[in-house]
Amino acid sequence: MNIIKSTYIILVSFLIMNMFVSCEKMLEVDVPTHELPSDIIFEDVQTANSALAGLYAKMRDNAPLAANGSGALLGIYTDDLDYYANPVSNATFDLFNNTQIDTNTTVSSFWSESYEVIYIANSIISGCDSSLALPTSEKNRIKGEALLARSLILLYLQQIFGDIPYPISTDYTINQVLGKTASDQVLIQLANDVNLSISLLPNEYRSAERIFLNKKAGELILAKIYMIQQRYTEAEILLKGIVSDPRYVFEQDLTKVFTKTGKHIIWQLKPQNGAATKESTLYYFGNVAPSLYALSGALAQSFVASDLRKTNWTASSTFNGNTWLRSSKYKNRLPGNDTEYSIVFRLEEAYLLLSECYLQQNRLNEALPYVNATRQRASLVPLGQPISKENLLNEIILENRHEFFAEMGHRFLDLKRINRLNSLIPIKPNWKSYHLLWPIPQKEVLMNANLKPQNSGY
């Protein structure tokens, strides 16, 4: 966790104002370029919004939501992406090869970057709670966004590491000895925190670009938690509320799914200063051999020829007689990008989760329309009866794979939710059953013995 690092034993004003001066273009407020005491930051709506700007920028640039975070790392860790960088002394290659150990530097960076985001979120929550001048509505909204951001990052950490520290304070004397919370208890606490954030946040977006967390984003996160807990009735209520909300419209044009103006977008992250999304460049390679990521052969072969997502969302490159497929969801790689932002949540996820939710309640007829929505948009024949529960679940898993490859770690999270990560054993030669979790970074355990025991297998 590295919460005890001296770089974090500082005022929230230094964290936000000095680390994130460049993020002013991200919001409709200016980020002050001078240092302010934290009590002043949270006595003014403009400076408090600037603090949130720093949090959103940090989420955009850090694991797990950064392009090279869960989307890439969990993609190679499972079976959606192959990794072509030099394997010598390469911690990321070890993740791809499923040979990571507790000293893996990529794992360590993922952990520490995630807790940096959590620290900043906690600073904002604390500032709001202490503020005497912020209007109640603004205080609630700012706290709600920070609390929901913290909850999302902690959810990723719980899914990837299992038992984890759950810091709610910025006090380093507490955090440096903070022990682990049991994985099931983390989910319970997350459900409580997300419910609180939902009560604080409005449905309306404060920007037409949907770059800020709102109530419906919170409801989607809560539904994901409930699905993990197998609380299907409660998840159904939330998901039905999202798909029926008139603010969201299913995008029927496959070529427009990754444009920033879509009404199917629930939340997206704005690139810095008009830059291209990092996804557009991270996965790109021309007619040369890939040097980083390419779609795995297993993923490429899982598409049927008529699936328009393979046509529109992938591109092929040939070099020396070899051909590779790359993700081509984000296409604008030019400076001055004004067409694409990095989508974190979109309506299609609510559709497929609702389909799975109905299936888990043995309501297959109700499940079919929601899995068929993405299938028919991709020019596939809709599924119908008769179909068994097992076959429909397999189709939902496959539909998730084709819809969300290289996006936010979906493949790992989806397989884990339905307890099928070990299906990777025959596909990935080094996969072991304990690879359901990553190791807690050794350097964190050495600094804080309360992080013991290490995850099994490491």
C-alpha positions as semicolon CSV with decimal commas, in nm:
position;residue;x (nm);y (nm);z (nm)
1;M;0,000;0,000;0,000
2;N;0,292;0,228;0,071
3;I;0,057;0,465;0,253
4;I;0,339;0,560;0,488
5;K;0,555;0,718;0,217
6;S;0,671;1,062;0,321
7;T;0,547;1,206;-0,006
8;Y;0,195;1,148;0,124
9;I;0,248;1,297;0,470
10;I;0,163;1,638;0,330
11;L;-0,129;1,873;0,300
12;V;-0,399;1,787;0,053
13;S;-0,336;2,129;-0,101
14;F;0,015;2,027;-0,201
15;L;-0,108;1,697;-0,338
16;I;-0,376;1,850;-0,551
17;M;-0,246;2,192;-0,645
18;N;0,111;2,099;-0,724
19;M;0,070;1,749;-0,868
20;F;-0,226;1,834;-1,091
21;V;-0,180;2,188;-1,218
22;S;-0,193;2,051;-1,575
23;C;-0,545;1,912;-1,535
24;E;-0,723;2,249;-1,546
25;K;-0,851;2,178;-1,897
26;M;-1,035;1,878;-1,765
27;L;-1,289;2,079;-1,569
28;E;-1,483;2,398;-1,616
29;V;-1,299;2,557;-1,325
30;D;-0,939;2,666;-1,293
31;V;-0,695;2,481;-1,075
32;P;-0,507;2,730;-0,855
33;T;-0,136;2,725;-0,927
34;H;-0,032;2,827;-0,576
35;E;-0,043;2,629;-0,256
36;L;-0,344;2,681;-0,030
37;P;-0,416;2,544;0,317
38;S;-0,666;2,260;0,303
39;D;-0,921;2,447;0,515
40;I;-0,930;2,721;0,249
41;I;-0,964;2,475;-0,038
42;F;-1,287;2,335;0,103
43;E;-1,439;2,670;0,195
44;D;-1,489;2,760;-0,172
45;V;-1,677;2,563;-0,438
46;Q;-1,433;2,655;-0,714
47;T;-1,123;2,537;-0,529
48;A;-1,305;2,229;-0,402
49;N;-1,395;2,143;-0,762
50;S;-1,029;2,194;-0,846
51;A;-0,946;1,931;-0,586
52;L;-1,185;1,696;-0,765
53;A;-1,010;1,781;-1,092
54;G;-0,692;1,642;-0,940
55;L;-0,870;1,325;-0,836
56;Y;-1,017;1,264;-1,182
57;A;-0,682;1,333;-1,345
58;K;-0,514;1,087;-1,111
59;M;-0,773;0,822;-1,193
60;R;-0,722;0,884;-1,564
61;D;-0,344;0,846;-1,538
62;N;-0,309;0,578;-1,268
63;A;-0,404;0,216;-1,226
64;P;-0,657;0,067;-1,237
65;L;-0,844;0,301;-1,475
66;A;-0,549;0,418;-1,683
67;A;-0,522;0,264;-2,031
68;N;-0,216;0,067;-1,925
69;G;-0,385;-0,034;-1,601
70;S;-0,654;-0,299;-1,571
71;G;-0,749;-0,296;-1,940
72;A;-0,403;-0,396;-2,057
73;L;-0,273;-0,585;-1,754
74;L;-0,581;-0,795;-1,687
75;G;-0,617;-0,847;-2,063
76;I;-0,275;-1,012;-2,085
77;Y;-0,319;-1,184;-1,750
78;T;-0,623;-1,366;-1,886
79;D;-0,662;-1,459;-2,252
80;D;-0,772;-1,148;-2,442
81;L;-0,434;-0,991;-2,517
82;D;-0,086;-1,117;-2,599
83;Y;0,223;-0,927;-2,489
84;Y;0,525;-0,880;-2,714
85;A;0,773;-0,673;-2,515
86;N;1,116;-0,814;-2,434
87;P;1,060;-1,081;-2,168
88;V;1,401;-1,031;-2,006
89;S;1,361;-0,865;-1,663
90;N;1,010;-0,760;-1,759
91;A;0,760;-0,766;-1,474
92;T;0,467;-0,714;-1,709
93;F;0,574;-1,012;-1,917
94;D;0,569;-1,221;-1,601
95;L;0,203;-1,125;-1,554
96;F;0,131;-1,227;-1,912
97;N;0,315;-1,553;-1,850
98;N;0,138;-1,601;-1,514
99;T;0,470;-1,632;-1,334
100;Q;0,446;-1,323;-1,113
101;I;0,594;-1,329;-0,762
102;D;0,559;-1,089;-0,471
103;T;0,850;-0,871;-0,589
104;N;0,686;-0,803;-0,928
105;T;0,726;-0,431;-0,990
106;T;0,420;-0,403;-1,216
107;V;0,203;-0,550;-0,942
108;S;0,365;-0,317;-0,690
109;S;0,299;-0,012;-0,908
110;F;-0,064;-0,113;-0,958
111;W;-0,107;-0,140;-0,581
112;S;0,067;0,186;-0,493
113;E;-0,097;0,390;-0,769
114;S;-0,438;0,266;-0,661
115;Y;-0,377;0,366;-0,300
116;E;-0,250;0,706;-0,412
117;V;-0,590;0,767;-0,571
118;I;-0,761;0,647;-0,253
119;Y;-0,547;0,884;-0,043
120;I;-0,650;1,182;-0,254
121;A;-1,016;1,077;-0,238
122;N;-0,990;1,052;0,141
123;S;-0,835;1,399;0,154
124;I;-1,133;1,541;-0,033
125;I;-1,385;1,352;0,183
126;S;-1,214;1,480;0,497
127;G;-1,205;1,834;0,361
128;C;-1,577;1,825;0,286
129;D;-1,661;1,685;0,629
130;S;-1,464;1,965;0,795
131;S;-1,592;2,247;0,578
132;L;-1,819;2,505;0,737
133;A;-1,868;2,723;0,432
134;L;-1,951;2,493;0,141
135;P;-2,324;2,491;0,060
136;T;-2,478;2,162;0,169
137;S;-2,571;2,060;-0,184
138;E;-2,216;2,121;-0,310
139;K;-2,058;1,953;-0,010
140;N;-2,276;1,646;-0,064
141;R;-2,199;1,631;-0,434
142;I;-1,822;1,673;-0,392
143;K;-1,808;1,417;-0,111
144;G;-2,028;1,180;-0,310
145;E;-1,799;1,191;-0,614
146;A;-1,486;1,135;-0,404
147;L;-1,647;0,854;-0,204
148;L;-1,766;0,680;-0,520
149;A;-1,423;0,714;-0,680
150;R;-1,262;0,561;-0,372
151;S;-1,514;0,278;-0,374
152;L;-1,449;0,193;-0,738
153;I;-1,073;0,172;-0,685
154;L;-1,118;-0,041;-0,373
155;L;-1,350;-0,273;-0,567
156;Y;-1,075;-0,335;-0,823
157;L;-0,825;-0,399;-0,544
158;Q;-1,062;-0,642;-0,371
159;Q;-1,118;-0,836;-0,693
160;I;-0,748;-0,853;-0,775
161;F;-0,587;-0,893;-0,430
162;G;-0,866;-1,030;-0,208
163;D;-0,817;-0,920;0,154
164;I;-0,694;-0,559;0,144
165;P;-0,646;-0,254;0,368
166;Y;-0,952;-0,026;0,362
167;P;-0,818;0,319;0,454
168;I;-1,074;0,587;0,535
169;S;-0,830;0,834;0,686
170;T;-0,536;1,045;0,572
171;D;-0,361;0,993;0,908
172;Y;-0,035;0,814;0,827
173;T;0,005;0,692;1,186
174;I;-0,311;0,489;1,128
175;N;-0,249;0,392;0,769
176;Q;0,110;0,277;0,814
177;V;-0,004;-0,009;1,039
178;L;-0,345;-0,070;0,884
179;G;-0,425;-0,439;0,854
180;K;-0,626;-0,621;0,591
181;T;-1,003;-0,634;0,582
182;A;-1,143;-0,972;0,479
183;S;-1,255;-0,979;0,117
184;D;-1,622;-1,047;0,194
185;Q;-1,623;-0,768;0,452
186;V;-1,469;-0,531;0,197
187;L;-1,769;-0,593;-0,028
188;I;-2,009;-0,524;0,259
189;Q;-1,834;-0,199;0,344
190;L;-1,821;-0,102;-0,023
191;A;-2,194;-0,157;-0,058
192;N;-2,248;0,074;0,241
193;D;-2,016;0,341;0,102
194;V;-2,163;0,328;-0,247
195;N;-2,515;0,351;-0,105
196;L;-2,406;0,664;0,080
197;S;-2,253;0,815;-0,232
198;I;-2,574;0,740;-0,426
199;S;-2,772;0,930;-0,162
200;L;-2,539;1,230;-0,202
201;L;-2,518;1,246;-0,583
202;P;-2,768;1,381;-0,838
203;N;-2,878;1,197;-1,150
204;E;-2,803;1,503;-1,358
205;Y;-2,452;1,544;-1,497
206;R;-2,270;1,867;-1,422
207;S;-2,116;1,846;-1,768
208;A;-2,280;1,736;-2,091
209;E;-1,963;1,534;-2,159
210;R;-2,043;1,296;-1,872
211;I;-1,693;1,321;-1,727
212;F;-1,812;1,334;-1,366
213;L;-1,954;1,054;-1,155
214;N;-2,328;1,074;-1,091
215;K;-2,596;0,872;-0,914
216;K;-2,642;0,624;-1,201
217;A;-2,269;0,549;-1,211
218;G;-2,299;0,473;-0,841
219;E;-2,596;0,247;-0,901
220;L;-2,401;0,055;-1,166
221;I;-2,107;0,007;-0,927
222;L;-2,346;-0,106;-0,654
223;A;-2,514;-0,350;-0,893
224;K;-2,170;-0,495;-0,978
225;I;-2,104;-0,544;-0,606
226;Y;-2,443;-0,711;-0,560
227;M;-2,375;-0,942;-0,855
228;I;-2,049;-1,053;-0,693
229;Q;-2,240;-1,115;-0,368
230;Q;-2,512;-1,301;-0,562
231;R;-2,774;-1,054;-0,443
232;Y;-2,956;-1,078;-0,772
233;T;-3,291;-0,930;-0,672
234;E;-3,126;-0,610;-0,548
235;A;-2,897;-0,593;-0,852
236;E;-3,198;-0,633;-1,082
237;I;-3,371;-0,329;-0,933
238;L;-3,065;-0,111;-0,988
239;L;-2,995;-0,235;-1,340
240;K;-3,356;-0,196;-1,451
241;G;-3,344;0,161;-1,323
242;I;-3,037;0,233;-1,535
243;V;-3,160;0,078;-1,860
244;S;-3,499;0,251;-1,829
245;D;-3,356;0,595;-1,749
246;P;-3,430;0,832;-2,042
247;R;-3,087;0,994;-2,001
248;Y;-2,939;0,681;-2,158
249;V;-3,009;0,550;-2,505
250;F;-2,873;0,227;-2,648
251;E;-2,636;0,312;-2,935
252;Q;-2,749;0,119;-3,241
253;D;-2,461;0,233;-3,463
254;L;-2,155;0,022;-3,387
255;T;-1,923;0,284;-3,538
256;K;-2,036;0,545;-3,283
257;V;-1,994;0,347;-2,962
258;F;-1,660;0,509;-2,878
259;T;-1,745;0,868;-2,968
260;K;-1,768;1,096;-2,666
261;T;-2,118;1,229;-2,736
262;G;-2,303;0,898;-2,711
263;K;-2,611;0,886;-2,488
264;H;-2,515;0,529;-2,396
265;I;-2,215;0,658;-2,199
266;I;-2,255;0,653;-1,822
267;W;-1,909;0,784;-1,731
268;Q;-1,591;0,863;-1,923
269;L;-1,252;1,021;-1,852
270;K;-1,140;1,322;-2,051
271;P;-0,786;1,317;-2,194
272;Q;-0,552;1,593;-2,089
273;N;-0,554;1,911;-2,297
274;G;-0,714;1,764;-2,609
275;A;-0,474;1,473;-2,639
276;A;-0,577;1,147;-2,796
277;T;-0,698;0,878;-2,561
278;K;-0,417;0,662;-2,437
279;E;-0,609;0,357;-2,558
280;S;-0,586;0,481;-2,916
281;T;-0,205;0,480;-2,904
282;L;-0,136;0,200;-2,655
283;Y;-0,287;-0,070;-2,873
284;Y;-0,185;0,074;-3,208
285;F;0,082;-0,068;-3,436
286;G;0,104;-0,033;-3,813
287;N;0,226;-0,291;-4,064
288;V;0,500;-0,405;-3,829
289;A;0,522;-0,671;-3,564
290;P;0,358;-0,560;-3,236
291;S;0,597;-0,434;-2,971
292;L;0,347;-0,433;-2,684
293;Y;-0,010;-0,563;-2,713
294;A;-0,211;-0,751;-2,973
295;L;-0,534;-0,943;-2,952
296;S;-0,481;-1,306;-2,860
297;G;-0,540;-1,577;-3,115
298;A;-0,804;-1,724;-2,886
299;L;-0,999;-1,399;-2,886
300;A;-0,963;-1,346;-3,260
301;Q;-1,083;-1,699;-3,333
302;S;-1,381;-1,665;-3,100
303;F;-1,550;-1,414;-3,332
304;V;-1,771;-1,545;-3,608
305;A;-1,704;-1,388;-3,947
306;S;-2,030;-1,195;-3,950
307;D;-1,966;-1,017;-3,619
308;L;-1,935;-0,647;-3,706
309;R;-1,731;-0,581;-3,394
310;K;-1,443;-0,772;-3,545
311;T;-1,477;-0,562;-3,859
312;N;-1,512;-0,226;-3,685
313;W;-1,329;-0,267;-3,354
314;T;-1,021;-0,458;-3,465
315;A;-0,759;-0,400;-3,733
316;S;-0,502;-0,634;-3,883
317;S;-0,133;-0,580;-3,946
318;T;0,090;-0,801;-4,158
319;F;0,468;-0,818;-4,141
320;N;0,705;-1,084;-4,277
321;G;0,415;-1,309;-4,360
322;N;0,263;-1,293;-4,010
323;T;-0,065;-1,122;-3,929
324;W;-0,183;-0,983;-3,597
325;L;-0,506;-0,822;-3,481
326;R;-0,510;-0,514;-3,262
327;S;-0,783;-0,336;-3,074
328;S;-0,912;-0,046;-3,282
329;K;-1,201;0,076;-3,072
330;Y;-1,048;0,421;-3,027
331;K;-0,937;0,554;-3,365
332;N;-0,844;0,920;-3,315
333;R;-0,469;0,930;-3,249
334;L;-0,420;1,294;-3,346
335;P;-0,349;1,593;-3,122
336;G;-0,650;1,812;-3,079
337;N;-0,873;1,509;-3,027
338;D;-1,230;1,629;-2,987
339;T;-1,419;1,308;-3,067
340;E;-1,316;1,038;-2,816
341;Y;-1,279;1,012;-2,440
342;S;-1,189;0,701;-2,240
343;I;-1,516;0,529;-2,155
344;V;-1,529;0,362;-1,814
345;F;-1,898;0,269;-1,798
346;R;-2,147;0,236;-2,083
347;L;-2,505;0,119;-2,105
348;E;-2,411;-0,211;-2,270
349;E;-2,258;-0,326;-1,942
350;A;-2,589;-0,272;-1,761
351;Y;-2,765;-0,468;-2,038
352;L;-2,537;-0,770;-2,010
353;L;-2,534;-0,763;-1,631
354;L;-2,914;-0,753;-1,631
355;S;-2,922;-1,048;-1,870
356;E;-2,692;-1,241;-1,636
357;C;-2,900;-1,133;-1,338
358;Y;-3,220;-1,269;-1,491
359;L;-3,044;-1,591;-1,588
360;Q;-2,918;-1,644;-1,234
361;Q;-3,282;-1,618;-1,121
362;N;-3,384;-1,878;-1,385
363;R;-3,577;-1,617;-1,585
364;L;-3,426;-1,700;-1,920
365;N;-3,696;-1,538;-2,135
366;E;-3,636;-1,207;-1,962
367;A;-3,259;-1,247;-2,003
368;L;-3,268;-1,294;-2,380
369;P;-3,356;-0,939;-2,496
370;Y;-3,064;-0,787;-2,309
371;V;-2,799;-1,021;-2,445
372;N;-2,957;-0,998;-2,791
373;A;-2,932;-0,618;-2,798
374;T;-2,555;-0,620;-2,845
375;R;-2,566;-0,932;-3,061
376;Q;-2,813;-0,783;-3,309
377;R;-2,622;-0,456;-3,325
378;A;-2,321;-0,666;-3,425
379;S;-2,530;-0,833;-3,699
380;L;-2,558;-1,166;-3,519
381;V;-2,866;-1,384;-3,513
382;P;-3,058;-1,332;-3,186
383;L;-3,066;-1,611;-2,934
384;G;-3,399;-1,774;-2,862
385;Q;-3,573;-2,063;-2,696
386;P;-3,515;-2,346;-2,650
387;I;-3,184;-2,274;-2,476
388;S;-3,047;-2,419;-2,156
389;K;-2,932;-2,207;-1,864
390;E;-2,574;-2,328;-1,911
391;N;-2,568;-2,248;-2,281
392;L;-2,718;-1,904;-2,226
393;L;-2,461;-1,829;-1,957
394;N;-2,186;-1,931;-2,200
395;E;-2,332;-1,695;-2,460
396;I;-2,346;-1,407;-2,210
397;I;-1,982;-1,468;-2,116
398;L;-1,885;-1,471;-2,483
399;E;-2,088;-1,158;-2,551
400;N;-1,911;-0,978;-2,267
401;R;-1,579;-1,083;-2,417
402;H;-1,662;-0,955;-2,764
403;E;-1,817;-0,634;-2,638
404;F;-1,557;-0,531;-2,380
405;F;-1,217;-0,670;-2,488
406;A;-0,931;-0,444;-2,379
407;E;-1,169;-0,238;-2,164
408;M;-1,112;-0,189;-1,792
409;G;-1,026;-0,551;-1,711
410;H;-1,370;-0,687;-1,804
411;R;-1,253;-1,036;-1,899
412;F;-1,088;-1,100;-1,561
413;L;-1,375;-0,945;-1,364
414;D;-1,645;-1,129;-1,559
415;L;-1,478;-1,469;-1,527
416;K;-1,412;-1,411;-1,159
417;R;-1,771;-1,309;-1,088
418;I;-1,904;-1,639;-1,222
419;N;-1,617;-1,843;-1,076
420;R;-1,465;-1,941;-1,411
421;L;-1,115;-1,798;-1,392
422;N;-0,976;-2,150;-1,368
423;S;-1,115;-2,215;-1,715
424;L;-0,787;-2,050;-1,821
425;I;-0,587;-2,352;-1,704
426;P;-0,592;-2,532;-2,044
427;I;-0,536;-2,203;-2,232
428;K;-0,250;-2,050;-2,033
429;P;0,023;-2,305;-1,953
430;N;0,137;-2,149;-1,625
431;W;-0,205;-2,070;-1,482
432;K;-0,254;-2,208;-1,130
433;S;-0,564;-2,202;-0,916
434;Y;-0,406;-1,947;-0,679
435;H;-0,376;-1,701;-0,968
436;L;-0,729;-1,594;-0,884
437;L;-0,541;-1,331;-0,681
438;W;-0,221;-1,134;-0,726
439;P;0,043;-1,127;-0,452
440;I;0,055;-0,841;-0,207
441;P;0,376;-0,652;-0,294
442;Q;0,662;-0,773;-0,079
443;K;0,786;-0,422;-0,002
444;E;0,447;-0,335;0,146
445;V;0,451;-0,642;0,370
446;L;0,804;-0,559;0,486
447;M;0,692;-0,210;0,586
448;N;0,370;-0,326;0,750
449;A;0,358;-0,670;0,908
450;N;-0,018;-0,635;0,950
451;L;-0,049;-0,709;0,577
452;K;0,046;-1,070;0,649
453;P;-0,032;-1,341;0,563
454;Q;0,070;-1,323;0,200
455;N;-0,185;-1,449;-0,052
456;S;-0,171;-1,825;-0,095
457;G;0,078;-1,953;-0,352
458;Y;0,316;-1,657;-0,325
